[in-house]
Amino acid sequence: MNRILHILKELNSTDALNLIAQQRKGAPRELSVLLIQEAVRLKTDFPSKVYVLDEDAKTRGVVSKFEIINYSKMLDLILSSDSVITW
């Protein structure tokens, strides 16, 4: 199965959100989204597994409903993905 990781950095990621939704409807694949920098403020429901970088959330005083991860887990996500798209 194709594993795709989307890394979102900005709050206004309309193109990214549209592509993620399209990919979810397409061929079977595992989609994940990692929110970093300003994107940790997003509260959008995603059709995939969502992670938030702990350091960025703490820096911005954000309490997220998504899974909080550290840099080590972020690296694991990147290395275990077939494709990584940064927005």
Contact map, one row per residue, 1 for C-alpha under 8 A:
111000000000000000000000000111000000000000000000000000000000000000000000000000000000000
111100000000000000000000000111000000000000000000000000000000000000000000000000001100000
111110000000000000000000000011110000000000000000000000000000000000000000000000011110000
011111000000000000000000000011110000000000000000000000000000000000000000000000001111100
001111100000000000000000000000111100000000000000000000000000000000000000000011001011100
000111110000000100010000000000111100000000000000000000000000000000000000000000000001111
000011111000000000000000000000001111000000000000000000000000000000000000000000000001111
000001111100100100000000000000001111001000000000000000000000000000000000000000000000011
000000111110000000000000000000000011111100000000000000000000000000000000000000000000011
000000011111100000000000000000000000111000000000000000000000000000000000000000000000001
000000001111100000000000000000000000011011000000000000000000000000000000000000000000000
000000000111110000000000000000000000000000000000000000000000000000000000000000000000000
000000010111111110000000000000000000000000000000000000000000000000000000000000000000001
000000000001111111000000000000000000000000000000000000000000000000000000000000000000000
000000000000111111100000000000000000000000000000000000000000000000000000000000000000000
000001010000111111110000000000000000000000000000000000000000000000000000000000000000001
000000000000111111111000000000000000000000000000000000000000000000000000000000000000000
000000000000011111111100000000000000000000000000000000000000000000000000000000000000000
000000000000001111111110000000000000000000000000000000000000000000000000000000000000000
000001000000000111111111000000100000000000000010000000000000000000000000000000000000000
000000000000000011111111100000000000000000000110000000000000000000000000000000000000000
000000000000000001111111110000000000000000000000000000000000000000000000000000000000000
000000000000000000111111111000000000000000000000000000000000000000000000000000000000000
000000000000000000011111111110100000000000000011000000000000000000000000000000000000000
000000000000000000001111111000000000000000000000000000000000000000000000000000000000000
000000000000000000000111111100000000000000000000000000000000000000000000000000000000000
000000000000000000000011111110000000000000000000000000000000000000000000000000000000000
110000000000000000000001011111000000000000000000000000000000000000000000000000000000000
111100000000000000000001001111100000000000000000000000000000000000000000000000000000000
111100000000000000000000000111110000000000000001000000000000000000000000000000000000000
001111000000000000010001000011111000000000000001100000000000000000000000000000000000000
001111000000000000000000000001111100000000000001111000000000000000000000000000000000000
000011110000000000000000000000111110000000000001111000000000000000000000000000000000000
000011110000000000000000000000011111000000000000011110000000000000000000000000000000000
000000111000000000000000000000001111101101000000011110000000000000000000000000000000000
000000111000000000000000000000000111111100000000000110011000000000000000000000000000000
000000001100000000000000000000000011111100000000000000011000000000000000000000000000000
000000001110000000000000000000000001111110000000000000010000000000000000000000000000000
000000011110000000000000000000000011111111000000000000000000000000000000000000000000000
000000001000000000000000000000000011111111000000000110011000010100000000000000000000000
000000000010000000000000000000000000011111100000000000001000010100000000000000000000000
000000000010000000000000000000000010001111110000000000000000000000000000000000000000000
000000000000000000000000000000000000000011111000000000000000000110000000000000000000000
000000000000000000000000000000000000000001111100000000000000000000000000000000000000000
000000000000000000000000000000000000000000111110000000000000000000000000000000000000000
000000000000000000001000000000000000000000011111110000000000000000000000000000000000000
000000000000000000011001000000000000000000001111100000000000000000000000000000000000000
000000000000000000000001000001111000000000000111110000000000000000000000000000000000000
000000000000000000000000000000111000000000000111111000000000000000000000000000000000000
000000000000000000000000000000011110000000000101111100000000000001100000000000000000000
000000000000000000000000000000011110000000000000111110000000000001111000000000000000000
000000000000000000000000000000000111000100000000011111011000000101111000000000000000000
000000000000000000000000000000000111000100000000001111111000000000011110010000000000000
000000000000000000000000000000000000000000000000000111111100000000011100000000000000000
000000000000000000000000000000000000000000000000000011111110000000000100000000000000000
000000000000000000000000000000000001110100000000000111111111000000000000000000000000000
000000000000000000000000000000000001100110000000000111111111111100000000000000000000000
000000000000000000000000000000000000000000000000000001111111111000000000000000000000000
000000000000000000000000000000000000000000000000000000111111110000000000000000000000000
000000000000000000000000000000000000000000000000000000011111110000000000000000000000000
000000000000000000000000000000000000000000000000000000001111111000000000000000000000000
000000000000000000000000000000000000000110000000000000001111111100000000000000000000000
000000000000000000000000000000000000000000000000000000001100111110000000000000000000000
000000000000000000000000000000000000000110100000000100001000011111110000000000000000000
000000000000000000000000000000000000000000100000000000000000001111100000000000000000000
000000000000000000000000000000000000000000000000011100000000000111110000000000000000000
000000000000000000000000000000000000000000000000011100000000000111111000000000000000000
000000000000000000000000000000000000000000000000001111000000000101111100000000000000000
000000000000000000000000000000000000000000000000001111000000000000111111110000000000000
000000000000000000000000000000000000000000000000000011100000000000011111110000000000000
000000000000000000000000000000000000000000000000000010000000000000001111111000000000000
000000000000000000000000000000000000000000000000000000000000000000001111111100000000000
000000000000000000000000000000000000000000000000000000000000000000001111111110000000000
000000000000000000000000000000000000000000000000000010000000000000001111111111000000000
000000000000000000000000000000000000000000000000000000000000000000000011111111100000000
000000000000000000000000000000000000000000000000000000000000000000000001111111110000000
000010000000000000000000000000000000000000000000000000000000000000000000111111111000000
000010000000000000000000000000000000000000000000000000000000000000000000011111111001000
000000000000000000000000000000000000000000000000000000000000000000000000001111111100000
001000000000000000000000000000000000000000000000000000000000000000000000000111111100000
011110000000000000000000000000000000000000000000000000000000000000000000000011111111000
011100000000000000000000000000000000000000000000000000000000000000000000000000111111000
001110000000000000000000000000000000000000000000000000000000000000000000000000001111100
000111100000000000000000000000000000000000000000000000000000000000000000000001001111110
000111100000000000000000000000000000000000000000000000000000000000000000000000000011111
000001111000000000000000000000000000000000000000000000000000000000000000000000000001111
000001111100100100000000000000000000000000000000000000000000000000000000000000000000111
